[in-house]
């Protein structure tokens, strides 16, 4: 079975083709160029203009035609409404034209499953950090349970907003990471509430601190504080769940310093640390295709009228039938 997956929850558009054996035959992407933040309508327009040539590129890379594709999967949510609707229409159109089954799948669960596929992690605690999501999850009782998450903005959103406010450029993550290498620590608020964390106050304080401290120092301190908060929550979740593996997921986790902190925490607890390849850490089509394969193989079916997008679709609302 071959599944074509379409990802487009935010500014990144991706198309992947994956076999039932987990072979990634194609994983093509077309991110929207960013000057500042993401405007949902502009991102949706970008997806609409680029989806057809990107599908053609993925098919060519895989060396297959649409008549050889057995399943269409797309990101049903969570994400930006206009973007989700564009890729949902594209997926339904392909399904109708080629008489292929279609499935809308959960974006966050897809991150976890592509990580498990590419690293060999079996039952990990997952630290998922991206522009729109920050969660610590683990599998229990047929669902990925959330053991800690942001109460307001996501980690990636915090860093991107900081970079945008200071006119450092976009996307903010790589820029802040580079500037942080020459910095020293200045005090910023550290907000962990039980098993959850909050980044909005940290963002406000970092922007204010940039008026009196060097940019390098504030970037260093923002990273150290934000990452330490997430690692603390992950460490307690690891102790509580008694998992023996930690898996990272999401575009923010490509950050070398965050990986270093998580790897050190794992070493202290005797847990294995798994980092997927960079091309599948961020949003991509292959993760959607692979979750489509897993879902369909475990008996999940959707009629066309059941494929409406779900803009706020929580990770722990998805029943995990394939495990």
C-alpha positions as CSV (number, residue, x, y, z in Angstrom):
1,X,0.0,0.0,0.0
2,X,1.2,3.5,-0.8
3,X,-0.1,6.6,1.0
4,X,0.2,10.1,-0.2
5,X,0.2,12.5,2.7
6,X,-0.4,16.3,2.6
7,X,0.8,18.6,5.4
8,X,-0.2,22.2,5.6
9,X,-1.2,23.2,9.1
10,X,0.7,26.5,9.1
11,X,3.3,28.1,6.8
12,X,5.0,24.8,5.7
13,X,3.4,22.8,2.8
14,X,4.6,19.2,2.5
15,X,3.8,16.2,0.4
16,X,5.1,12.7,1.3
17,X,4.7,9.2,-0.1
18,X,5.2,6.3,2.3
19,X,4.7,2.5,1.9
20,X,3.0,0.2,4.4
21,X,6.5,-1.0,5.4
22,X,7.5,2.5,6.4
23,X,9.6,3.3,3.4
24,X,9.7,7.0,2.8
25,X,9.7,7.2,-1.0
26,X,9.2,11.0,-1.2
27,X,9.1,13.9,1.3
28,X,8.9,17.2,-0.6
29,X,8.3,20.5,1.0
30,X,7.6,24.1,0.0
31,X,7.7,26.5,3.0
32,X,6.2,29.9,2.7
33,X,8.9,32.6,2.8
34,X,8.5,34.6,6.0
35,X,9.4,38.2,6.6
36,X,7.6,38.5,9.9
37,X,4.8,36.3,11.3
38,X,2.4,34.0,9.6
39,X,-0.8,35.5,8.1
40,X,-3.3,32.6,7.8
41,X,-4.9,33.9,4.6
42,X,-1.5,34.5,2.9
43,X,-0.3,31.0,4.0
44,X,-3.5,29.4,2.6
45,X,-3.0,31.2,-0.7
46,X,0.6,29.9,-0.8
47,X,-0.6,26.4,-0.3
48,X,-3.3,26.7,-2.9
49,X,-0.7,28.0,-5.5
50,X,1.9,25.3,-4.7
51,X,0.0,22.2,-3.9
52,X,-0.4,20.8,-7.4
53,X,3.3,21.2,-8.5
54,X,4.4,19.8,-5.1
55,X,2.2,16.7,-5.5
56,X,3.7,16.2,-9.0
57,X,7.2,16.6,-7.6
58,X,6.6,14.0,-4.9
59,X,5.1,11.5,-7.4
60,X,8.1,12.0,-9.6
61,X,10.6,11.6,-6.7
62,X,8.8,8.3,-5.7
63,X,8.7,7.1,-9.3
64,X,4.9,6.4,-9.2
65,X,1.7,7.7,-10.7
66,X,-1.5,8.6,-8.9
67,X,-3.0,5.4,-10.2
68,X,-0.5,3.5,-7.9
69,X,-1.5,5.5,-4.8
70,X,-3.9,3.5,-2.5
71,X,-4.7,6.1,0.2
72,X,-4.7,9.9,0.6
73,X,-4.0,11.4,4.1
74,X,-4.0,15.0,5.1
75,X,-3.5,17.1,8.3
76,X,-7.0,17.5,9.7
77,X,-5.8,19.6,12.6
78,X,-4.8,21.2,14.8
79,X,-3.7,24.2,12.8
80,X,-4.6,27.5,11.1
81,X,-8.2,27.2,9.7
82,X,-7.6,28.6,6.2
83,X,-4.5,26.5,5.7
84,X,-6.3,23.3,6.8
85,X,-9.2,23.9,4.5
86,X,-7.0,24.3,1.5
87,X,-5.2,21.0,1.9
88,X,-8.5,19.2,2.9
89,X,-10.0,20.3,-0.4
90,X,-6.9,19.1,-2.3
91,X,-7.1,15.7,-0.5
92,X,-10.8,15.3,-1.2
93,X,-10.4,16.3,-4.8
94,X,-7.7,13.7,-5.4
95,X,-9.8,11.1,-3.6
96,X,-12.8,11.8,-5.8
97,X,-10.9,12.0,-9.0
98,X,-8.9,8.8,-8.6
99,X,-11.5,7.0,-6.4
100,X,-9.0,6.5,-3.5
101,X,-9.9,6.4,0.2
102,X,-9.1,9.6,2.1
103,X,-8.3,10.1,5.8
104,X,-7.8,13.2,7.9
105,X,-5.2,12.6,10.6
106,X,-4.0,14.4,13.7
107,X,-0.9,16.6,13.1
108,X,0.6,16.1,16.6
109,X,0.2,12.3,16.6
110,X,1.9,12.2,13.2
111,X,5.0,13.9,14.7
112,X,5.2,11.2,17.3
113,X,4.7,8.3,14.8
114,X,7.3,9.5,12.3
115,X,9.7,9.9,15.2
116,X,9.1,6.3,16.3
117,X,9.4,5.1,12.7
118,X,12.7,6.8,11.9
119,X,14.5,6.3,15.3
120,X,13.2,2.9,16.3
121,X,11.9,4.2,19.6
122,X,9.3,1.8,20.9
123,X,7.5,3.4,23.8
124,X,8.9,6.9,24.4
125,X,8.0,9.9,26.4
126,X,7.7,12.5,23.6
127,X,8.8,16.1,24.0
128,X,7.0,18.0,21.2
129,X,7.8,21.7,20.7
130,X,6.9,23.7,17.6
131,X,5.6,27.1,16.6
132,X,2.1,26.2,17.6
133,X,2.4,23.3,20.1
134,X,4.4,22.5,23.2
135,X,3.5,19.2,24.9
136,X,5.0,16.3,26.8
137,X,3.1,13.1,26.0
138,X,3.3,9.4,26.5
139,X,1.2,6.4,25.4
140,X,-1.2,4.9,28.0
141,X,-4.5,3.2,27.6
142,X,-4.8,3.5,23.8
143,X,-4.1,7.3,23.7
144,X,-1.1,9.7,23.8
145,X,-1.8,11.3,27.1
146,X,-0.6,14.8,27.8
147,X,1.5,14.9,31.0
148,X,2.5,18.6,30.6
149,X,1.9,21.4,28.1
150,X,2.0,25.2,27.7
151,X,-0.9,27.1,29.2
152,X,-0.6,30.0,26.7
153,X,1.7,30.3,23.8
154,X,4.0,27.6,22.4
155,X,7.8,27.6,22.7
156,X,8.3,28.3,19.0
157,X,5.8,31.1,19.0
158,X,7.6,32.7,22.0
159,X,10.9,32.7,20.3
160,X,9.5,33.9,16.9
161,X,7.6,36.7,18.6
162,X,10.7,37.8,20.4
163,X,12.7,37.9,17.2
164,X,9.9,39.7,15.4
165,X,9.6,42.3,18.1
166,X,13.3,43.0,18.0
167,X,13.4,42.9,14.2
168,X,16.0,40.1,14.1
169,X,14.3,38.4,11.2
170,X,12.2,35.3,10.5
171,X,12.0,32.5,11.3
172,X,13.3,33.5,14.8
173,X,14.5,30.1,16.1
174,X,17.8,29.7,14.1
175,X,18.6,33.5,14.5
176,X,18.1,33.4,18.3
177,X,20.1,30.2,18.5
178,X,23.0,31.7,16.7
179,X,23.0,35.0,18.7
180,X,22.7,33.0,22.0
181,X,26.2,31.4,21.5
182,X,27.9,34.7,22.4
183,X,25.7,35.5,25.4
184,X,25.7,35.3,29.2
185,X,22.8,34.8,31.5
186,X,20.6,37.7,32.7
187,X,17.6,37.0,35.0
188,X,14.3,36.2,33.4
189,X,11.1,34.8,34.9
190,X,10.9,31.0,35.1
191,X,7.2,29.8,35.1
192,X,6.4,26.2,35.7
193,X,3.0,25.5,37.2
194,X,2.6,21.9,38.4
195,X,3.2,19.9,35.2
196,X,2.5,22.8,32.9
197,X,4.4,25.9,31.8
198,X,3.8,29.4,30.6
199,X,5.8,31.4,28.1
200,X,3.8,34.6,27.7
201,X,5.4,36.3,30.7
202,X,8.9,35.2,29.7
203,X,8.3,36.7,26.3
204,X,7.3,40.0,27.7
205,X,10.2,40.1,30.1
206,X,12.7,39.2,27.4
207,X,11.5,42.0,25.1
208,X,11.8,44.4,28.0
209,X,15.2,43.2,29.1
210,X,16.5,43.8,25.5
211,X,16.3,47.5,26.2
212,X,18.9,47.3,28.9
213,X,21.0,44.2,28.1
214,X,22.8,43.0,25.0
215,X,20.9,41.1,22.4
216,X,23.3,38.1,22.8
217,X,22.7,38.0,26.5
218,X,18.9,38.1,26.2
219,X,18.9,35.5,23.4
220,X,21.0,33.2,25.6
221,X,18.9,33.8,28.6
222,X,15.6,33.3,26.7
223,X,16.8,30.0,25.4
224,X,18.2,28.7,28.7
225,X,15.1,29.7,30.7
226,X,12.5,28.5,28.1
227,X,14.3,25.2,27.5
228,X,15.0,24.5,31.2
229,X,11.2,24.9,31.9
230,X,10.4,22.3,29.3
231,X,13.2,19.9,30.4
232,X,11.9,20.2,34.0
233,X,8.4,19.2,33.0
234,X,9.8,16.4,30.8
235,X,12.0,15.1,33.7
236,X,9.1,14.8,36.1
237,X,6.9,13.2,33.4
238,X,9.7,10.7,32.8
239,X,9.8,9.8,36.4
240,X,6.1,9.6,36.7
241,X,5.5,7.4,33.6
242,X,8.7,5.3,34.1
243,X,9.3,5.3,30.4
244,X,12.8,4.3,29.3
245,X,13.0,6.4,26.2
246,X,12.7,10.1,25.3
247,X,11.8,11.2,21.8
248,X,11.9,14.7,20.4
249,X,9.4,16.1,17.8
250,X,8.6,19.4,16.3
251,X,10.7,22.1,14.5
252,X,11.9,23.8,17.7
253,X,13.6,20.6,18.9
254,X,16.2,20.8,16.0
255,X,17.9,23.4,18.4
256,X,21.3,21.9,19.4
257,X,21.1,23.4,22.9
258,X,17.7,22.0,23.7
259,X,18.8,18.6,22.5
260,X,21.9,18.9,24.7
261,X,19.8,19.6,27.8
262,X,17.4,16.8,27.1
263,X,20.2,14.4,26.3
264,X,21.9,15.3,29.7
265,X,18.6,14.8,31.5
266,X,18.1,11.3,29.9
267,X,21.7,10.3,30.9
268,X,20.9,11.1,34.5
269,X,17.8,8.9,34.5
270,X,19.3,6.1,32.4
271,X,16.8,6.8,29.5
272,X,17.6,6.5,25.8
273,X,17.4,9.7,23.9
274,X,16.1,9.7,20.3
275,X,16.4,12.5,17.8
276,X,14.8,11.9,14.4
277,X,16.5,13.2,11.2
278,X,16.1,17.0,10.7
279,X,13.9,16.5,7.6
280,X,11.2,14.9,9.7
281,X,11.5,16.9,12.9
282,X,9.6,19.9,11.4
283,X,6.3,19.7,9.6
284,X,6.4,17.4,6.6
285,X,4.2,15.3,4.3
286,X,5.8,11.9,5.2
287,X,4.6,12.0,8.8
288,X,1.0,12.5,7.5
289,X,1.4,9.7,5.0
290,X,2.8,7.3,7.7
291,X,0.0,8.1,10.1
292,X,-2.4,7.5,7.3
293,X,-0.9,4.0,6.8
294,X,-1.1,3.2,10.5
295,X,-4.7,4.5,10.8
296,X,-6.0,2.8,7.7
297,X,-4.2,-0.5,8.5
298,X,-5.9,-0.5,12.0
299,X,-9.4,-0.2,10.5
300,X,-9.9,3.6,10.5
301,X,-12.3,4.7,7.7
302,X,-13.8,8.1,7.0
303,X,-16.6,9.0,4.5
304,X,-16.0,12.2,2.6
305,X,-18.4,14.1,4.7
306,X,-16.5,13.0,7.8
307,X,-13.3,14.7,6.8
308,X,-14.1,18.2,8.0
309,X,-11.0,20.0,9.5
310,X,-10.7,20.3,13.3
311,X,-8.8,23.5,14.0
312,X,-8.4,22.6,17.7
313,X,-7.8,18.8,17.8
314,X,-6.0,17.7,20.9
315,X,-3.4,14.9,20.8
316,X,-5.2,13.0,23.6
317,X,-8.5,13.0,21.7
318,X,-7.2,10.5,19.1
319,X,-7.7,6.8,19.8
320,X,-4.5,5.0,19.0
321,X,-5.7,1.7,17.5
322,X,-2.4,0.6,16.0
323,X,-0.6,0.1,19.3
